[in-house]
Amino acid sequence: MILVFGGNGQLGQELARAAAAKSIPLKALARFAADITDQDAVRRALGAVRPSVVVNAAAYTKVDLAEKDVAQAESCNILGPGIVAAACAAAGVPLVHISTDYVFDGQKSEPYVEDDPIAPLGVYGRTKAEGEGRVRSALPRHVILRTAWVYGEFGRNFLKTMVRLAQEREELRIVADQRGCPTSTRDLASAILRIAPRLAAGDPVWGTYHYAGSGIATWHDFAGRIVAAQAPLTGRRPRVTAITTADYPTPARRPANSAFACDRFAGVFGFRGRPWTKETDEITVAVVNAQQRTELHHGA
């Protein structure tokens, strides 16, 4: 049995769907059912579910708001992972903890590898980096899985925002000087479901790994692909105009390079993310189709 904290997030919902499709026993708990910052709630959840593996997909991910909402970001991203890791240690259960490209400053020219020094630029990245540290110190039997530019059919994400804006605007102005590896929740869920049985079996595969979709894109590339994929279904083809980071100032600084080298993960687990282009096309179509079904239902 896999226990997932953060079950109402985009990854938690995807994990539940993927596990059901493969008949893998999995219990996904939303924050209201088990808040990772509540030590007693976490212990109760482990005691009730008695999992063979725990996945912590719960986090504070509002990158810009974190610059002001520091206490909440620290609670969710530092305190929470420490509580989950300590509870897993006490119960003798391994943990998969999800982390982020934002632990790096983006100044490296090549894709980041796991052993590159971390240097977060803002509160979100700092709290996620410190959360990694809490996990490492509390629980040797862990996998920290860093990922980046996550999108999918559930929750809020860049792809779903672009689909909405494509139907509202004639022009989308998108940053073209930040690059990374768009990663679908479908791929990320598949990766986690590859990790879980290895951990449950006691394989010594502990440590930190990078996992992301294959291929590198800018946000402008990503947006252009989304707009092109939705156009045949909606008839909407707004211009996608390249701008610089300086043209779109935000409270939190973003890494200019978030690209990941995922060779360590592929070598250990025999799995790589699909090309981001194919995943983007398929998920954009799925999102638009779901939206149109909803509109048809409400219009009926």
Secondary structure, 3 states (H helix, E strand, C coil): CEEEECCCCHHHHHHHHHHHHCCCCEEEECCCCCCCCCHHHHHHHHHHHCCCEEEECCCCCCCCHHHCCHHHHHHHHHHHHHHHHHHHHHHCCCEEEEEEHHHCCCCCCCCECCCCCCCCCCHHHHHHHHHHHHHHHHCCCEEEEEECCEECCCCCCHHHHHHHHHCCCCEEEEECCCEECCEEHHHHHHHHHHHHHHHHCCCCCCEEEECCCECCEEHHHHHHHHHHHHHHHHCCCCEEEEECHHHCCCCCCCCCECCECCHHHHHHHCCCCCEHHHHHHHHHHHHHHHHHHHHHHHHC
